[in-house]
């Protein structure tokens, strides 16, 4: 059971996993290894990784972006859901943390699908926009510094195609529930307010993990 899931009673959560959990063995080992790493509470839960893989398959995604990779669990979940020719661009700044996941990417046979770029994500997104142009990606997962969420969202909204998805993590809580306010959570509240009435997207905030906001880019009018 993961500490990141805080919405269901423990017995209901346990039953949910019994009925739906299909976590691949290699993902389970990566998750177990991350438990000993500093900041392990940042790792997405098994059901969230499974849900994102489901979304990737649902929209037949081939080109994806991840903003914030940590030890590579969510990247591996997404890469495993991609077709052989699929590509996931991972944006992070920590060589130390991402090193934990790379051996699992290789072992799973999906290392060729993942391009890890170690520099500030906003710089990478800007470069991708110049290199590949607008509407060139299918799926984006944002799970990084909360102060950057609005900027990451605005850049990835240009990059994702109409009908594509942007999934944003931790939009209900990040160690302190967002509804209680406080300076630490103000950036998350600002992001939630920013997208609430954004007519460029369809929106749904789900109580998965610490809150997962899904944004579907609408076709241009």
C-alpha positions in Angstrom: 0.0 0.0 0.0 1.3 3.4 -0.9 1.3 6.5 1.4 0.5 8.7 -1.6 -3.1 7.5 -1.8 -5.0 9.3 0.9 -8.7 9.4 -0.3 -10.0 5.9 0.3 -10.3 4.0 3.6 -7.5 1.5 3.8 -9.7 -1.6 3.5 -11.4 -0.2 0.4 -8.1 0.7 -1.1 -6.8 -2.8 -0.4 -9.8 -4.3 -2.1 -9.5 -2.0 -5.1 -5.9 -3.2 -5.6 -6.9 -6.8 -5.3 -9.5 -6.3 -8.1 -7.5 -4.1 -10.5 -3.8 -4.1 -9.8 -1.8 -5.4 -12.7 1.6 -3.9 -11.9 4.4 -5.6 -13.9 7.1 -7.3 -11.9 9.7 -4.9 -13.2 7.7 -1.9 -12.1 7.2 -3.4 -8.7 11.0 -3.8 -8.3 11.6 -0.3 -9.4 9.1 1.0 -6.9 10.6 -1.1 -4.1 14.1 0.2 -5.0 12.8 3.8 -4.9 11.5 3.3 -1.3 15.1 3.7 -0.1 15.8 6.9 -2.0 15.5 10.4 -0.6 12.1 11.8 -1.5 10.5 8.4 -2.1 7.1 9.9 -1.3 7.3 11.7 -4.7 6.9 8.4 -6.6 3.5 7.8 -8.2 1.4 5.0 -6.9 1.0 1.7 -8.8 -2.7 2.4 -9.7 -1.7 5.8 -11.0 1.0 4.4 -13.2 -1.4 1.8 -14.5 -4.0 4.4 -15.1 -1.6 6.6 -17.2 -0.6 3.5 -19.2 -4.3 2.9 -19.8 -4.7 6.5 -21.1 -1.7 6.2 -23.4 -3.1 3.1 -24.9 -6.7 4.6 -25.0 -5.6 7.5 -27.2 -3.1 5.5 -29.2 -0.3 7.8 -28.1 3.0 7.5 -29.9 4.8 10.7 -28.8 4.8 11.6 -25.1 6.5 14.1 -22.8 7.2 13.8 -19.0 8.1 16.8 -17.0 9.7 15.5 -13.8 11.0 11.9 -14.0 12.4 11.3 -10.5 13.5 7.6 -10.4 11.7 6.7 -13.6 8.6 4.7 -12.5 6.0 6.7 -14.4 8.4 6.9 -17.4 8.7 3.1 -17.4 4.9 2.7 -17.1 4.3 5.0 -20.0 7.1 3.6 -22.2 5.8 0.0 -21.7 2.4 1.2 -23.0 3.9 2.8 -26.2 4.3 0.9 -29.5 7.8 -0.1 -30.5 8.3 3.1 -32.5 6.9 5.3 -29.7 9.0 8.0 -28.0 8.9 9.5 -24.5 10.8 12.7 -23.8 11.7 12.9 -20.1 12.6 16.3 -18.7 14.5 16.4 -15.4 17.5 18.0 -13.8 18.8 15.2 -11.5 21.3 12.7 -12.9 21.4 11.0 -9.5 17.7 10.3 -9.2 17.2 9.3 -12.8 20.1 6.9 -12.7 17.9 4.7 -10.5 15.5 4.1 -13.3 17.7 3.7 -16.3 18.8 0.1 -15.6 15.1 -0.9 -15.3 14.4 0.8 -18.6 17.1 -1.2 -20.2 16.0 -4.4 -18.6 12.4 -3.8 -19.8 13.6 -3.4 -23.3 12.2 0.2 -23.6 15.3 2.3 -23.2 15.2 3.1 -26.9 11.8 4.6 -26.5 12.9 7.1 -23.8 15.0 10.2 -24.4 16.1 11.7 -21.1 17.1 15.4 -21.2 18.8 16.8 -18.1 18.3 20.5 -18.0 15.5 22.8 -16.8 12.2 21.5 -18.3 11.0 24.9 -19.6 14.2 25.1 -21.8 13.6 21.6 -23.1 9.9 22.3 -23.9 10.9 25.5 -25.7 13.5 23.5 -27.8 10.9 20.8 -28.6 8.5 23.5 -29.8 11.1 24.9 -32.1 12.3 21.5 -33.3 9.0 19.6 -33.7 6.4 22.4 -33.8 3.0 22.7 -32.3 0.5 19.8 -32.1 3.3 17.2 -32.3 2.8 15.2 -29.2 -0.1 13.0 -27.9 0.3 12.8 -24.1 2.1 14.8 -21.4 2.6 14.1 -17.7 3.6 17.0 -15.5 5.0 16.0 -12.0 7.7 18.6 -11.1 8.1 21.8 -9.1 4.7 23.3 -8.4 5.9 26.8 -9.0 6.5 25.9 -12.6 3.2 24.2 -13.3 1.5 27.1 -15.1 4.5 27.6 -17.4 4.9 23.9 -18.1 1.2 23.7 -18.9 1.2 26.6 -21.3 4.2 25.2 -23.2 2.9 21.7 -23.3 -0.5 22.9 -24.4 1.2 24.2 -27.6 3.0 20.9 -28.1 0.1 18.5 -27.6 -2.2 17.8 -30.5 -6.0 18.5 -30.5 -7.5 15.5 -28.7 -4.3 14.9 -26.8 -4.0 14.7 -23.1 -2.1 16.6 -20.4 -2.0 14.8 -17.0 -0.9 17.0 -14.0 0.0 15.4 -10.7 -0.4 16.5 -7.0 -3.3 18.9 -7.7 -5.1 18.0 -4.5 -2.2 17.6 -2.1 1.5 17.6 -1.7 2.2 16.5 1.9 -0.2 19.2 3.0 -3.8 19.1 1.6 -4.3 21.9 -0.9 -7.6 22.8 0.5 -6.0 23.9 3.8 -4.0 26.6 1.9 -0.7 27.8 3.2 2.2 29.3 1.3 3.6 25.9 0.2 0.4 25.0 -1.6 -0.3 28.4 -3.2 1.3 27.4 -6.5 -0.9 24.4 -6.8 -4.0 26.5 -6.0 -2.9 29.0 -8.6 -2.5 26.3 -11.2 -6.0 24.8 -10.4 -7.5 28.2 -10.7 -5.6 28.8 -14.0 -7.1 25.8 -15.8 -10.5 25.8 -14.2 -12.2 27.9 -16.8 -9.7 27.5 -19.6 -11.8 27.0 -22.7 -8.9 25.5 -24.6 -9.3 22.2 -22.8 -11.8 19.8 -21.3 -11.0 19.2 -17.6 -11.4 16.5 -14.9 -9.7 16.4 -11.6 -9.5 12.8 -10.2 -8.8 11.8 -6.6 -6.1 9.4 -7.7 -2.9 9.5 -5.7 -2.6 13.1 -4.5 -4.9 14.4 -7.2 -4.5 14.0 -11.0 -5.9 16.6 -13.3 -6.6 15.5 -16.8 -6.8 18.1 -19.6 -7.9 17.3 -23.1 -6.9 19.8 -25.7 -9.9 20.9 -27.7 -9.8 21.3 -31.5 -9.4 24.9 -32.6 -12.8 26.6 -33.2 
